[in-house]
Amino acid sequence: MRARHRAAGAVTAIVAVLVLGSADGSWADDAAPPSATGSVVVEPAPADDLAAAAAQRVEAMSTREQAASVVMGHIPTTDPGALKAYMQATGIGGFILMGANVPGDEATLRAVTAALTTDAAFPPVLAIDQEGGDVSRLPWDDFRSSVDLKNEAPAAAEIAFAGRGALVGRAGIGVNFGIVADETDDPSSFIFRRALGTTPAASADRVAAAVAGESSAALSTLKHFPGHGAAPGDSHRGIPSTDMSKDQWLSGPAQPFRSGIDAGAPLLMFGHLAYTAVDAQPATLSAEWHRIAREELGFDGVAVTDDLGMLEASGISSYSDPVANAVAALAAGNDLLLSVMFTSAESAPRIVDGIVGAVDAGTLPPDRLREAATRVAQLRLQLAADGRGLLPCGDCQPVG
């Protein structure tokens, strides 16, 4: 995975205050620095050898363990015991925290993320949709959002996402599904208020700035590739589509994604969007769109699906089977399969069973599963090596 850019100067100072302590440099309640406060000592893989360490881990996994490692599940509870039992029973590689997982204060949220992290040396990919503004899971996030950042200089986006990333990180969450790289100038579009720009160039500048700001405290995700705006409609209710040509896409909606990738965003979320001139299938299920992202835009990180339950919610009969959707998404090139809508505690195990069955039947190449599992394993080792997704500061003062 490419190296991430680091924010500097005032932005780094903001992150240090939010993650480590108060603005005057003191520690709240006379607490020691984070490195001395945790009860768990982690011995992560060397940062310069994460790829080899990930490959070694995956090679030692069974097919079922590999399959579980590429699933990001969800159950709606804040009960630490139930969450810990869920992660232990399923062995899945990730968990998305939705509103139902976020209690009323930051300290209690840390107990939730601690319960989800059953192995601090190989933590799961804990993620949250913390865009700010209209999509905000952390009610104490008062940093500026895209609603007005689209009208400000890119530096404002860098500062806002430095603070937002710090809030995510200090809650024990390693990944933020928070940077909307879609762009549109149409106020009637459902993505308009969430987009960071109203033109490709303006969005590209702010996306890169957001990645730079956030990278000091949380791993950034760009969404929703290849881009809402050009494809009208809400992908929570259908499959938005457009006949825009690939050349038009490259000179327009592709720009913010290219900019965010160049800035070092380590995750790219594929949307349920059909650019029919490229592929009739939605991008989530399109091998061609995954090829474009990797070979033409240079993305080398973890490809994650948008919520696969949205395919079911489209009402299209060919997407009515959640297990088949997950297997098809993995075969197309996704590395991490996100499942939220219509899920229960049994949903993730059913997806794992489906992946194993597809490998055994020869319909899913084992090398594709191994590739995905290795990318996810490398991300998890990176979280441990960076100290992300742990409990960075148990006695930090509330901020926002």
N, C-alpha and C positions, 0 to 999 in steps of 0.2 A: 504494500500500500504506500502511496506517495506520502512524503512528509507533509505535515500540516503547517500552515503559516501560524506564527504566534503574534498575538496583539502586543503592542508595546506602549510605553509612556503612560498617559493618563488612563487608558483602558486597562492595562495591567494593574495599575494602582487600584482601580475600582474592583477588579476581581480579587485582589489580595485582601482588600477590606471585607468584601462579602464572604469570602471563603474562610479567611483566617481569623478575623477579629474586628475590633472596632476601628473607627476612622482615626483615632489618635494613636493606634499601634499597640494598645494594651489588649490583654486577653480577658474576655468576659469571665467574671467569677474567679479570677486568678487561675484560669485554666492554662495548662501547658500547651505548647504548639501541637497541632494535629498528630505529628509523628510520634508523640509521646502519650497521646490520650487513648488510642485504640487498644482493645484487649486482645485483638487478633494480630499476630505477627505474620506477614505475608512474605514469602520468598518467591517473587515472580521470576519468570524466565528473563534472561538478559534482553534488553530492549533491541539490541542489534541482531538478535537471533530468533525473533518471534516467528518468522515464516518456517524455519526448520523445526522449532519447538511445536508449532501448530500441526505440521505434517506428521511429526512423530506421534503426537497425541491421537490424531485421527486414525493413523495406521493401526493403533492399538485398540480402536473401538470396533465393536461388532456393527453389522449393518443396522440393527435396531438402534444402537447408541448414536450412530451417525445420523440416522433419520430423525431421532428426537432432538439432536443438537441444532437442526435447522428450522425448528418450529418455535415461533414466538406466540405464546398463549396468553390467556387472560381469564380470570374469574373475578366477579364483582364483590370484593370484600376488603375490609381493613383489618381483619382478624389475623394477627401474625401467625398463630398456630395453624390456621387453615391454609395460609399462603405457603408456609414452610412445608407442610404436608403435600401440597399440590406440586411444588417444585421437586421434592424428593421422589414422589410417586411417578411423576411423568418423565423426569430427567431431561426436560426440554431446555433448549439453549437460550431462551429469552422470554421476557414478560413485558407487556405494555401496561403501564399504569393509566387507567382512565379515571374519570371523576369519582367513581365508586371506590377507588383505591386510595383516595387522598383524604385524610382526616382533616380536622379543622386547624391544625397547627403544624409547624415544621418539625418540631421535636418528635411528635407522634408519627409523622411520615417516615422519619428515620428508622423507627421500630419496624415499620412495614418493609422498607427496603432491606433492612438487616435480615428479616425473616426470609425474604426472597433469595438472599445471597447465601447459599448453603456451602459454598467453597470459595473463600476469599482469594485464593491463588488462581482460581479458574472461574471467575464470577459469571453469572448469566448476563446477557445483554438486557439491561433494564432500560426501557425507553418511555418517553412521555411526549404527548403533543403539546408542547409549550411554545406556541407561536406568540402569545400575548394578544390582547384585544379580544376578538370574537372567539378564538380557540385558545382557551387558557385553563389548564387543569389546576394550577397553583393559584389560589385566590389572593395570595399575598404578593403576586407579581404586579407591581405598579409601574414597571418600565414601559417606555413608549412602544407602541405597536405599529404595524403596517398602515393602520388607518391614517396616521399622520406622518409616519416615516417616509412614505412615498412622496411626500411634498418637501422633505428636508434633504440636506446634503448627505452623502453616504456616511460621513463621519458620525452622524447621529445614529445610524443603524448599527455601526460598530460599537458605539457606547451602550446602546440599549441591549444588544445581544451579548455583550460582555457581562452585563449585570444579570440578564436572564439566564445565561449559561451557568453563572455562579450559583444562582438559586437552584438550578437543576442539580448541579454537582454536589452542593452541600447537603442536598436531600438524600444523597446516596444513589443518584440516578446517573448512569454514564452517558446515555445517548439522548439527544433531543431531536424529535421529529418536528423541528420548529421553523425551518427556513423554507418559505414558499417561493419557489423559483418560477412559478407561473406568472404570466403578465397579461394584463388586459386594460384597455381604456374604456370599457363598457361598464358603467355603474350598475346595470341590471344583471351582470354576471354574478353568480353566487361566490366566485373567487375574488371579485374586485376588491373588497375590503381587506382581504387576507394577503393580497399581492403587494410586493415591495416596490413595484414600479408600474407605470402605465404605458411604457414603451420598452422594447427589448433592451436598448442600451441603458436606460435609467434603471431598470430592474437588475441588469447585470452588475452595475456598479454597486448597488445596495446589497445584493446577494453576496458578492465577494467581501464586502465590508462586514456583513453579518457573520460570515464564516470566520473571518479574521478575529472578530471580537469574541465570538463564542468559543473558539478553539482553545483558549486558555483554561477552560473549566468544564466543557462538555463536548462530546463528539457530534458534529453537525450532520444533519440529513437534509438533502435537497429533495423537494417534492413539488409537483407530481409529474414525473417524466413520462412523456415528452412535452407536457404542458397543457394545462387548462387555458381557456381564453380563446384559442383558435378553434377548439372543439366545444361548441356551446352545449350547455346542459350540466346537470349535477350528477356526478358519478356515484352518489349515494342512492340514486333512484333509477339509473339507467346506464348505458354506455355512450357517453358523448362522442360524437364522431365529426370528422372533417375530411374533405377531399384535398386539403392543402398539399401541395407537392413537397417533396423532400427538399428541393432547393429553396423553396419559400420558407420552409421550417428552419433550415440552416441559417438563413439570413435574418430570421425573426425569433420565434420562440426558443430556439436552441441556445441563443446567446446567454441568458442568465444561467442555464445549466452548465454551459462550457466555462463561464466565469467562476461559478462555484466549485466546479471540479478543479480548475486551475488553482483556485485558492486553497485547495486541499481538503475539501469535504470528504470524509471517509465512507459515507453512506449515501445511496441514491435510491429513492422510493419510486417505484414504477406505478403509474396510474392506470385505472381502468378506462383508457381512452383509445379510440380507434382512429388513427390517421390512415384512412383507407388506401391512399395512394402508395403507402409504404407496406401496410399489412392490414387485412380486413379484421384480424384478431385485435383485441385490446392489447396495449403495450405490455401489460402484466403477463400475458400468455404468448408474447411474440419473441421468438428467437432472433428475428431481424432487428428489433429495437434494442435488444441486449447487445447484439453485435455492434450496432451503431454507437451505443454508449461506450463500449470498451475500445473498439478499433478506431472509431472516428473522433470521439471526444476525449479519449484517453483515460476513462474512468477505470481504476484498478482496485476499488474498494468493495464493500459489501452491497449487493443489490437486494433490496427488501421490497416485498409487495405492499401495496396499500391493502387495507383490510379485505381479505378474501371473501368475507361475508357480504361485501357490497356486490360481488358478482351474483350471489344468490338473490340479493334484494332487487336486482335489475328486472327480475321476472322473466328473463330469457331462459327457455327450457333447457338449452344446452349447458347452462351454468347452474343447474339446480342441485348438482351433487357436490358438496363441499370438499370431499376427499378427492374426487376427480379434478376439481379446480386446483387444489394444492399440488397434486402430482404434476399437472400440466404446467403450473407456474414454475415448479422446480426444474422440469425438463426444459423450459424455455430459457432458463438462465438465472432465475432468482436464487439467491443464497439463503435468504431468511424469509420464512412464510408467516405472515402476520394474520391472525384470526381473532376477531372480536365479536362481530354481530352473529347472533344465533348460536353462540358458544356456551358450553357448560364445562364442568370439570372433565367430562368424558370426550370432549371434542379433540383435544390435542392427542390423546392416545389413539383415537380413530384415524387421525391424519398420519400418525407414525405408522400404524398398521398398514395404511394405504401405500405409503412410500416403500415400506419393506416388501409388500406384495408386488408392487410394480417392478422393483429390482429383481425379485425372484422370478417374475414372469418374463423378464427381458424387455419390458416396455420402458423402463427407465435405466439408462446406462449407469452402472456402478461408479464409473469415473466422474459422472456429473454430480452424483451425490457426494462423492469424496471431495471434489473440488469445492462444492458449496460448504460442506462441513469444515474444510480447512480454512476457508476465508472467515467463517464465523469463529472458529477456534482462534485464529490469529487476532481477531477483534477482541475476543474475551481475554486473551493473554495481554493485549495492549492495554485494556482497562485495568488489569492488575498491575502491570508495569508502571502505568501512569498514576496509580493510586486512585483512579476514578471508580465510581460505583461502590466504593467502600463507605465508611462514615468519616468524612474529612474533618469534621469539627463539631463534636457533640455538644459543646457549650457555646457555640457562636451566638451572638446577639441577633435577634430577628431583624431582617432588612426588607427592602422593597419599596 
